[in-house]
Amino acid sequence: MPALDDSVQYLKGVGPALAKKFEKLGVRTVRDLLGHYPRRYIDYTRPYTVTAAPFDVDCCVRATVLQREGDRRIKGGRVLTRVLAADDTGTLTLSWFNAAYAAQNLQPGETYYFEGRVGGMLTRREMLHPLVRTEAQVAQCPLFPVYAATEGLPSARIARCVAAALPAAGELKDPLPPELLVKYRMPPKAETVRAIHAPRDAAEAAAARRRLIFEELYILQLGIFLLRSHGRQATSAPMRPLDLEPFWRSLPYAPTGAQRRAAGEIARDLCAATPMNRLLQGDVGSGKTLVAAAAIWYAAQNGWQSALLAPTEILARQHAANLADRLEPFGVNVTLLVGGMKAAERRVALAAVADGRAGLVVGTHAVLTDQVVFKNLGLAIVDEQHRFGVRQRGLLAGKAQSPHLLVMSATPIPRTLGLLLYGDLDISVLDELPPGRKPIRTWFITGKKRRDMYGFLDRQIEAGHQVYIVCPAIEENEADAGMKAVKQYYAETACKLLPNRRVGLLHGKLKPREKDEIMQRFKAGELDVLVSTTVIEVGVDVPNATVMVIENAERFGLSALHQLRGRVGRGAADSCCILISDNENQSVRERLHFLCRTSDGFEVARYDLETRGPGDFFGEAQHGMPTLQVADLVQDTRTLRVAQEEAKALLAADPNLARPEHRALSDEVERLFATTGALN
């Protein structure tokens, strides 16, 4: 039997070829395979009769084989294998294409369990490619696990591999302290892993799942608190209390109450004995950059440098220009530092950072390189924090000895979940928009109205406005049936339906310099239409853009659609967002209609979390967030709260998990965060 950390290829029935396919699921070792938990179970304890089985729903039918028909070749060269089965209520025809082996062991007169989707008519039931189990197999494992699968590696094959790995579960060290197992009546780890993969009954499966959810959330919270404690030494940038009024009075407009409140919370943090670690979250257009400017002003008045990290070069340039307008009247020199700078420009910028002349450095990842040395960095700010994650935040904060850290996000998260999720950050919320921001009208249409819509776009352009059109894919071969690919859409739809307009193309495979050049041309008014992927989700302000068109809107989460919608409505003209989808699914249509009725980003986020779940809500870009296997951050908030309290209590007694009895727990924390680089 291979050890836990050996490759899965050494398991019986796996081998190098199958191990390659397992890698697509993130499974490399035996330990990984044991941690690849079932998504659901097929319950063989309550099978349907033939006539009671529901149509077009995965279900289990118990029936006796009557006869196997001879294989026959049908149109297209396929071989059809059929078996006739029955019970007291009716008959069931079982069919396989090019899979005669699946039926060869079925014996007439024997009773089997068939799992699949029932079709046909009321009197002639049929099932295509059913999963077959014998009565002995059902007695041994009445709940059959179903796993997340990949091409060439179906769930049933994974189940056989897991069964081969289960003897190694006895080697697993239990990371949970024994007192927690007793307190919450949870089974030991080895027993839990065996039960989640091969439960004897539903109660055992539920108990195993409950323990794994707690364990995962407990380890998550320990990791987050450890990150936070790493920055809890005394700050190296102590600041004295100041009145923010001189900054507010310098503005050409009055700040909102939410902006004043958030800036006040930041100011209090800056004067504390430990470094600030705060998340500033607010809806699109709520004025986060102004609050950041107030914080930078505060730090500068105290004699400290600030750094602001933006996700793209063009956004960094925009921030630098806007912040220079606000801060240079106070003598704060704003220096830009991006990858596309010429060598001479870069040398001048680096010198200004090193000798302290640069009161604020605005840049991209270029700010994180070793060549960038600050004289006295006191405040580090990360814009669009979900694009960087914990590791990059740490790199920026590492430019000084415990500087204050402010991270900003325009992806609203319901406050209760945010407080639990970002245990390493305090949270400020901008929950009101500046006066004068016009609401963006949102419409949902089908593709049949696309040509009429293009007439509307042409009239908007004629009136002097600009248009965004967003597609979900770049290449046609990335797209499944009906999904719009941006390259083909640009050439075959946008350019043809707007023949006399200046249409640009933007997508993620372009070089950074090309992307910035196209975006700058759009901002300068040299393009009427920008056909793009979601790379414009976090982009520059183009006040003249009044229409956002989103093709295949069903492919995006509501929060992503809301972010895209926020690209327009930044000028004085009325703006709108048009969602296009031909998807007939009722829940999809309800989601899109909901967005048409709602402009509140926090309401959108709440609805998105409830209907799509956190995996889709946070998406792949949530680099700072480890992937959870079993826990659901929406459904399991009560367990999350308990896990958080228990994590706090443990770290109060052992702040760095240094005790020998917590070694297994420390290892699990490292493992959970390994994919994000969060603890590096």
Secondary structure, 3 states (H helix, E strand, C coil): CCCCCCEHHHCCCCHHHHHHHHHCCCCCEHHHHHCCCCCEEEECCCCECCCCCCECCEEEEEEEEEEECCCEECCCCCEEEEEEEECCCCEEEEEEECCHHHCCCCCCCCEEEEEEEEEECCCCEEEECCEEEEHHHHHHCCEEEECCCECCECHHHHHHHHHHHHHHHHHCCCCCCHHHHHHCCCCCHHHHHHHHHCCCCHHHHHHHHHHHHHHHHHHHHHHHHHHHHHCCCCCCCCCCCCCCHHHHHCCCCCCCHHHHHHHHHHHHHHCCCCCCEEEEEECCCCCHHHHHHHHHHHHHHCCCEEEEECCCHHHHHHHHHHHHHHHHHHCCCEEEECCCCCHHHHHHHHHHHHHCCCCEEEECHHHHCCCCCCCCEEEEEECCHHHCHHHHHHHHHCCCCCCEEEEEECCCCCHHHHHHHCCCCEEEEECCCCCCCCCCEEEEECHHHHHHHHHHHHHHHHCCCEEEEECCECCHHHCCCCCCEHHHHHHHHHHHHCCCCCEEEECCCCCHHHHHHHHHHHHCCCCCEEEECHHHCCCCCCCCEEEEEECCHHHCCHHHHHHHHCCCCCCCCCCEEEEECCCCCHHHHHHHHHHHHCCCHHHHHHHHHHHHCHHHHHCCCCCCCCCCCCCCCCCCHHHHHHHHHHHHHHHHHCCCCCCHHHHHHHHHHHHHHHCCCCCC
